Amino acid sequence: MGEAQVSLEHLFRVFTKPEHKDSKLAQIEQHLSDNILDFLSQHVVTKKTSLEEIEQDFSDALVPESPEFVSSHAESLLNKLVAHSVNTYSPTFIGHMTSALPYFHLPLAKLLVGLNQNLVKIETSKAFTPLERQVLGMMHNLVYGQDENWYQQYLHSARHALGAFCSGGTVANITALWVARNKLLGPQKGFAGVAKAGLAAAYRHYGINNMGVMCSKRGHYSLSKAVDVLGIGRDNLITLPCPLQTLSPELALAEGKRYQEEGNRLLALVGVGGTTETGHVDPLDELADVARELGCWFHVDAAWGGATLFSKTHRAHLKGIERADSVTIDAHKQMYVPMGAGMALFRNPQDANTVRHHAQYILRQGSKDLGATTLEGSRNGMAMMVYASLHIFGRRGYELLIDQSISKAKAFASMIDAHPDFELITAPTLSLLTYRVCPENVRQVIKTANPETRARLNNKVDGLVVNVQKLQREAGKSFVSRTRLESPDYDGRSITVFRVVLANPLTTEQDLANILDEQSRIARDRHAWKELSKSEDLLTV
């Protein structure tokens, strides 16, 4: 079979329609109703209905007594659920990391549900087990780049695992740190290891007061969940300031040494490969050196930015990721796979054995059952969706998607810079950026004002940004999210900003120009804008 042409036009078709009307995929996807297709062609929100009104449709806590016809129930779902869902396919939905999906995933999802495989064990999955191992191997190869003989040795080895397929980045991060904890506090003479003896016994045996995980303040909230679940405690998640949005290796080394000199042990240093707020990438190569000097595990959370490795142009942003002990990647982000496809990858295929569990009725010792080294037990075959995407797109297809997303983000940043009503706050490293609405004359005053006046004006701008974001969301034509960031340009204080994620291949530069125009119109109609423009602070500077 010949290779499909790799071009943006080809990729756009994959996101909007089947390759051929008479193809097998097209035959399988006939179950889709015209109602759902109509919904996907609408704006971000098709009906202006409050959450409180929607809750009334789902307010009965009683299990229905009598059965209902499937046709009737389907109609009810269309009216109550589909009609009020968020259209993440919309090219003007640019506020979150959930985007349009390639069309081929719709019939594949039907196949996935129809087969109903359980990846916990070969007896309930068979071919899906080697498929998942191959997917983990391909992604491991993307990160670590071992030779063919190495993968032949470990890919299907019952005694090793190259990683763990998970429901998402949160479970992947927990899995990686779980492996790190069990390896650091493993069995020794006279001690059974933390997995058997527990954390308190491990601290006593190893002479540790506390154990910590270090990251920047831009670290994902799942790391807080991880230290909680693993018994390390949230107080031992050491989050360091990052005024320039990335973790300073010098600061990490100094704080790591200080922490360990107090009788504690640093479990892991976490570098971020694409923060969820700004898309920045920590200096991974330098952080790998820091982790080595501190003697701790080095984990890279690349749930968002890991797919950048497909791009020969931009993969240098993640230089040093191949030195990580473990890496998290989410396929349901920039690999355009449906929700529920995360991975934890391990540089050393023996490390997963630190969390290996057995049960005679299902997970027998020596078997190739994937559930033996995964946090989750029963899992569906989402690896099939990743497998299909890797083949249908190929590396070159993903490279085009990544490159055009970053290019689009840079173009949007230029639009913002050129617009008198907006201020760019963080320029894009990958395909995220932040900005705020702020009249040009106010920006000029803020730059030269004294700290008190600057703070007062920034508070007014914050209020305007919140107001504009809410009204734009309620209008339902487009959506951007908002967050608060510490800004070195404003004395390190936190300011409220719009947050944009440009991952949808269907989003055009014209869509972005329209979104800015809409925000500008909303802002200029607000009382807060007029109040800002006439503020006494502008006259006294």
C-alpha positions in Angstrom: 0.0 0.0 0.0 1.4 3.4 -1.0 2.0 6.1 1.6 -0.6 8.9 1.9 0.7 12.3 0.8 1.9 14.3 3.8 0.6 17.8 3.5 -1.4 20.2 5.6 -4.3 19.9 3.1 -4.2 16.1 3.6 -4.1 16.5 7.4 -7.0 19.0 7.4 -9.1 16.4 5.5 -8.4 13.8 8.2 -9.8 16.2 10.8 -13.0 16.8 8.8 -14.1 13.8 6.7 -13.3 10.2 5.8 -10.6 9.6 3.1 -13.2 8.0 0.7 -16.9 7.8 0.8 -16.8 4.0 0.1 -13.9 3.3 2.5 -14.3 0.8 5.3 -13.9 3.6 7.8 -16.8 5.4 6.2 -19.0 2.3 6.4 -18.2 1.9 10.1 -18.9 5.5 10.9 -22.5 5.5 9.5 -23.8 5.2 13.0 -23.1 8.9 13.6 -26.3 10.9 13.5 -26.8 14.1 11.6 -27.6 15.8 14.9 -24.1 15.3 16.3 -22.5 16.4 13.0 -24.7 19.5 13.1 -23.6 20.2 16.7 -19.9 20.0 15.7 -20.4 22.7 13.0 -21.8 25.2 15.5 -20.0 27.7 17.7 -18.3 26.9 21.0 -21.7 26.9 22.8 -24.8 26.2 20.7 -27.4 27.3 23.3 -27.2 30.0 25.9 -28.3 27.9 28.9 -27.1 28.4 32.4 -25.5 25.5 34.3 -28.3 25.8 36.9 -30.9 25.2 34.2 -29.0 22.2 32.9 -28.7 20.8 36.4 -32.5 20.6 36.5 -32.4 17.9 33.7 -30.0 15.8 35.9 -31.6 16.3 39.4 -33.3 13.0 40.0 -31.3 10.7 42.2 -33.6 7.7 41.8 -32.7 4.9 39.5 -35.4 4.6 36.8 -37.9 1.9 37.7 -38.9 0.9 34.2 -36.9 0.4 31.0 -36.9 3.0 28.2 -36.8 2.6 24.5 -33.3 3.2 23.1 -34.7 5.6 20.5 -36.4 7.6 23.1 -33.4 7.7 25.3 -31.2 8.7 22.4 -33.5 11.6 21.6 -33.3 12.7 25.3 -29.5 12.6 25.2 -29.5 14.8 22.1 -31.7 17.4 23.8 -30.3 17.3 27.3 -26.7 16.4 26.8 -25.4 17.0 23.3 -27.2 20.3 22.8 -25.5 21.7 25.9 -22.0 20.2 25.5 -18.9 22.3 24.7 -17.9 22.1 21.1 -14.2 21.5 21.5 -13.9 21.0 17.7 -14.7 24.6 17.1 -11.7 26.5 15.6 -12.5 29.4 17.9 -12.3 27.2 21.1 -8.7 28.1 21.9 -8.7 28.2 25.7 -7.9 24.6 26.6 -5.8 21.6 25.6 -8.8 19.7 24.2 -9.1 20.1 20.5 -10.6 18.7 17.3 -10.0 15.0 16.6 -9.2 13.3 13.3 -12.4 11.9 11.8 -11.0 8.3 11.8 -11.2 8.1 15.6 -15.0 8.0 15.4 -15.4 4.6 13.8 -12.3 3.3 15.7 -14.1 4.2 18.9 -17.0 2.0 17.9 -14.6 -0.8 17.2 -12.9 -0.2 20.6 -16.3 -0.4 22.5 -17.4 -3.3 20.4 -14.4 -5.5 21.2 -14.4 -4.3 24.9 -10.9 -5.6 25.6 -9.4 -5.4 29.1 -5.7 -4.7 29.0 -5.1 -5.9 32.6 -4.4 -9.4 31.3 -3.7 -11.3 28.1 -6.7 -13.6 28.7 -8.9 -10.5 28.2 -6.9 -8.7 25.5 -4.5 -11.1 23.6 -3.4 -9.1 20.5 -4.0 -5.8 22.3 -1.2 -6.6 24.8 1.6 -6.8 22.2 0.1 -3.8 20.4 0.2 -1.7 23.6 3.8 -2.8 24.2 4.7 -1.8 20.7 3.1 1.7 21.2 5.1 2.1 24.4 8.2 1.0 22.5 7.6 3.5 19.7 7.1 6.4 22.2 10.1 5.2 24.2 12.2 5.3 21.0 11.0 8.8 20.3 12.3 9.9 23.7 15.3 7.7 24.4 16.3 6.5 20.9 17.9 3.2 21.7 19.0 0.9 18.9 16.9 -1.9 17.2 18.6 -4.7 19.1 17.8 -3.0 22.5 14.1 -2.9 21.6 14.1 -6.4 20.3 15.4 -7.5 23.8 13.0 -5.5 25.9 9.8 -4.7 23.9 8.0 -8.0 24.7 10.0 -9.2 27.6 7.8 -10.6 30.5 10.5 -9.4 33.0 10.6 -5.8 31.8 8.4 -2.9 30.9 9.3 0.2 28.8 6.5 2.1 30.4 2.9 2.1 31.5 -0.2 3.1 29.6 -2.5 5.3 31.8 -5.8 7.2 31.6 -3.9 10.5 31.6 -1.0 12.6 32.7 -2.1 12.6 36.3 -1.9 8.9 36.7 1.3 8.8 34.6 3.0 11.3 37.0 1.8 9.3 40.0 3.1 6.1 38.4 6.5 7.6 37.6 7.0 8.9 41.2 5.6 5.6 42.6 8.4 3.7 40.8 10.9 6.3 41.9 9.8 5.9 45.6 9.9 2.1 45.6 13.4 2.1 43.9 14.9 4.7 46.3 13.4 3.0 49.4 13.8 -0.5 48.1 14.7 -3.8 49.9 18.0 -4.1 51.7 19.4 -6.6 54.2 17.1 -6.6 57.2 14.5 -4.4 55.4 11.7 -5.6 53.1 11.4 -2.4 51.2 8.8 0.4 51.3 6.3 -1.5 49.1 6.0 -4.1 51.9 7.0 -2.4 55.1 5.4 1.0 54.5 6.7 4.6 54.5 7.3 5.0 58.3 9.5 1.9 58.4 11.4 3.0 55.3 12.1 6.4 56.9 13.4 4.7 60.0 15.6 2.2 58.1 17.1 4.8 55.8 17.4 7.5 58.5 15.2 10.0 56.7 13.3 12.8 58.3 11.2 13.6 55.3 11.2 12.9 51.6 10.5 15.6 49.0 9.7 16.3 45.3 11.0 19.5 43.7 9.6 21.4 40.8 8.9 25.0 39.7 5.6 26.8 40.6 4.5 26.0 37.1 4.5 22.3 37.9 1.2 20.6 37.2 -1.3 20.2 40.1 -1.1 16.4 39.6 2.3 16.5 41.4 0.5 17.7 44.5 -1.8 14.7 44.1 1.1 12.4 43.7 2.9 13.3 46.9 -0.4 13.1 48.7 -1.2 9.6 47.3 2.3 8.3 47.9 2.3 9.4 51.5 5.1 11.9 51.1 2.8 14.8 52.0 2.0 18.1 50.2 4.3 20.0 52.5 7.2 18.1 50.9 6.3 19.3 47.4 9.0 21.9 47.0 7.8 24.5 44.5 10.4 27.0 43.5 9.7 30.5 42.1 10.1 30.9 38.4 9.6 34.6 37.4 10.9 33.8 33.9 8.5 30.9 33.7 11.2 28.2 33.9 13.0 26.5 36.8 16.5 27.8 37.5 19.0 24.9 37.7 21.2 27.0 40.1 18.2 27.6 42.4 17.2 23.9 42.2 20.7 22.8 43.2 21.0 25.2 46.1 17.5 24.3 47.5 18.0 20.6 47.0 21.3 20.7 48.9 19.7 22.8 51.7 16.8 20.3 52.0 19.0 17.3 52.2 21.4 18.9 54.6 18.5 19.1 57.0 18.3 15.3 57.2 15.8 14.9 54.4 16.0 13.1 51.1 15.0 14.5 47.7 13.1 11.8 45.9 12.7 13.5 42.6 13.5 16.6 40.6 10.7 17.3 38.1 11.3 19.2 34.9 8.4 20.4 32.9 8.3 19.8 29.1 5.7 22.4 28.3 3.8 24.0 31.2 0.1 24.0 31.0 -0.2 27.7 31.7 2.4 29.2 29.3 3.9 26.3 27.4 7.5 27.0 28.6 10.0 24.2 28.8 12.4 23.9 31.7 16.2 23.6 30.9 16.0 19.8 31.0 19.7 19.1 30.2 20.9 21.3 33.0 18.3 19.9 35.4 19.5 16.4 34.6 22.9 17.5 35.8 21.3 18.8 39.0 19.5 15.6 39.7 22.7 13.6 39.2 24.5 15.8 41.7 21.7 15.6 44.2 21.4 11.8 43.7 17.7 11.9 43.0 15.3 10.6 40.3 14.8 12.9 37.3 11.3 13.0 36.0 10.1 15.1 33.0 6.4 15.9 32.8 6.0 16.4 29.1 2.3 15.6 29.0 1.8 18.6 26.8 5.0 19.2 25.0 6.2 15.7 24.5 4.8 15.5 21.0 7.2 18.3 20.0 9.8 15.5 19.7 8.1 14.6 16.3 9.4 17.9 14.9 12.9 18.1 13.7 12.7 21.9 13.8 11.5 22.2 17.4 12.5 19.0 19.2 15.6 20.9 20.5 13.3 22.7 23.0 13.3 19.3 24.8 17.0 18.8 24.8 18.0 16.7 27.8 14.7 14.8 28.0 16.5 11.6 27.0 18.4 11.8 30.3 15.3 11.6 32.4 14.6 8.5 34.4 10.9 8.7 33.5 8.8 10.8 31.1 5.1 11.5 31.0 3.4 12.1 27.6 -0.3 12.5 26.9 -1.4 11.3 23.5 -4.8 12.9 24.0 -3.2 16.3 23.8 -0.9 17.1 20.8 -1.2 13.6 19.3 -4.9 14.2 18.7 -6.2 11.0 20.3 -9.5 10.9 22.3 -9.4 11.5 26.0 -7.8 8.8 28.2 -4.4 8.1 26.6 -1.4 8.9 28.8 1.9 7.2 29.2 4.7 7.0 31.7 7.9 5.9 30.0 11.0 4.5 31.8 14.6 4.9 30.6 15.5 1.7 32.4 13.1 -1.2 31.6 13.9 -2.9 34.9 12.6 0.0 37.0 8.9 -0.9 36.6 9.6 -4.1 38.5 9.8 -2.1 41.7 5.9 -1.8 41.5 5.2 -5.3 40.1 2.2 -7.0 41.7 1.0 -10.6 41.3 -2.3 -12.3 42.0 -2.7 -16.0 41.2 -6.1 -15.8 39.6 -5.2 -13.0 37.2 -1.6 -11.7 37.3 0.6 -14.7 37.5 4.4 -14.4 38.0 6.3 -14.7 34.7 3.3 -13.7 32.5 3.3 -10.7 30.1 0.1 -9.3 31.7 0.3 -5.5 31.6 -1.7 -5.1 34.8 1.3 -6.3 36.9 3.2 -3.0 36.6 0.4 -0.5 36.1 -1.4 1.5 38.8 -4.8 1.0 37.2 -6.1 -2.6 36.8 -8.9 -2.9 34.3 -8.2 -0.6 31.3 -9.6 -0.4 27.8 -7.5 -0.6 24.6 -6.8 3.1 24.1 -3.4 2.1 22.8 -5.1 1.1 19.6 -6.1 4.7 19.0 -2.5 5.8 19.5 -1.3 2.9 17.3 -3.6 4.0 14.5 -2.6 7.7 14.7 1.1 6.9 14.6 0.5 4.9 11.4 -2.0 7.3 9.7 -0.1 10.5 10.5 3.4 9.1 10.7 6.3 11.2 12.1 6.1 13.6 9.2 2.4 14.2 9.7 2.8 15.0 13.3 5.8 17.2 12.5 3.6 19.3 10.2 0.9 19.6 12.9 3.4 20.6 15.6 5.2 23.1 13.3 2.0 24.8 12.1 0.7 25.1 15.7 3.9 26.9 16.9 3.9 29.0 13.7 0.3 30.0 14.3 1.1 30.9 18.0 3.9 33.2 16.8 1.6 34.8 14.3 -1.0 35.4 17.0 1.6 36.9 19.3 2.6 39.4 16.5 -1.1 40.3 16.1 -1.3 41.0 19.8 1.9 43.1 19.8 0.6 45.2 16.9 -2.9 45.8 18.5 -3.2 49.0 20.6 -5.7 47.4 23.0 -3.7 44.4 24.0 -0.4 43.5 25.8 1.5 40.3 25.2 2.6 38.8 28.5 4.4 35.5 27.6 5.6 34.9 24.1 5.1 31.3 22.8 7.8 28.7 23.2 5.5 26.0 22.0 1.9 26.8 21.0 0.7 28.5 24.2 0.8 32.2 25.0 -0.7 34.7 27.4 -1.8 38.3 27.0 -4.2 40.8 28.4 -6.5 43.6 27.3 -4.9 46.9 28.4 -5.3 50.3 26.7 -2.1 51.6 25.1 -2.0 54.8 27.1 -2.5 52.8 30.4 0.4 50.5 29.4 2.7 53.5 29.0 1.8 54.9 32.4 2.1 51.6 34.2 5.7 51.3 32.9 6.8 54.6 34.5 4.5 54.8 37.5 5.5 54.4 41.1 4.8 50.9 42.6 1.6 52.1 44.4 0.1 53.6 41.2 1.2 50.6 39.2 -0.5 48.2 41.5 -3.7 50.2 41.5 -3.8 50.4 37.7 -3.0 46.7 37.4 -5.9 45.8 39.7 -8.2 47.7 37.4 -6.8 46.0 34.3 -7.2 42.6 36.1 -10.9 43.3 36.6 -11.3 44.3 33.0 -9.7 41.0 31.8 -12.0 38.9 34.0 -15.0 40.8 32.7 -14.1 40.4 29.0 -13.3 36.7 29.4 -16.6 36.0 31.1 -18.7 37.9 28.5 -16.9 36.4 25.6 -17.5 32.9 27.0 -21.1 33.6 27.6 -21.6 35.0 24.1 -20.6 31.5 22.9 -18.8 32.4 19.6 -15.3 31.8 20.9 -13.4 30.9 24.1 -10.1 31.7 25.7 -9.3 30.8 29.3 -7.7 33.0 31.9 -5.1 32.5 34.7 -2.9 34.6 37.0 0.9 34.8 36.5 3.7 36.5 38.3 5.2 39.0 35.9 8.8 40.3 36.2 7.7 43.4 34.3 5.4 44.3 37.1 7.5 43.9 40.2 6.9 40.2 40.3 3.3 40.6 41.2 0.6 38.4 39.8 -1.6 39.7 37.1 -4.7 38.3 35.4 -4.2 37.2 31.7 -5.9 35.5 28.8 -4.4 32.0 28.2 -4.5 30.7 24.6 -3.8 27.1 23.4 -3.3 26.9 19.6 -3.5 23.2 18.8 -6.6 22.9 16.7 -5.5 22.5 13.1 -8.8 24.0 11.9 -8.1 27.4 13.6 -7.1 30.0 11.1 -5.3 33.3 11.5 -8.6 35.0 10.5 -10.3 33.2 13.4 -7.6 34.6 15.7 -8.1 38.1 14.3 -11.9 37.8 14.9 -11.3 36.7 18.5 -9.2 39.8 19.1 -11.8 42.1 17.5 -14.5 40.5 19.6 -12.5 41.1 22.8 -11.7 44.6 21.8 -15.4 45.4 21.2 -16.4 43.9 24.5 -13.7 45.7 26.4 -14.4 49.2 24.9 -18.1 48.8 25.8 -17.3 48.2 29.4 -17.5 50.9 32.1 -14.1 49.6 33.4 -12.5 50.6 30.1 -13.9 54.2 30.3 -12.9 54.3 34.0 -9.3 53.3 33.1 -9.0 55.7 30.3 -10.1 58.6 32.5 -8.3 57.5 35.7 -6.7 60.2 37.8 -3.6 58.0 37.9 -3.0 58.7 34.2 -3.0 62.4 34.9 -0.7 62.4 37.9 2.2 60.5 36.3 
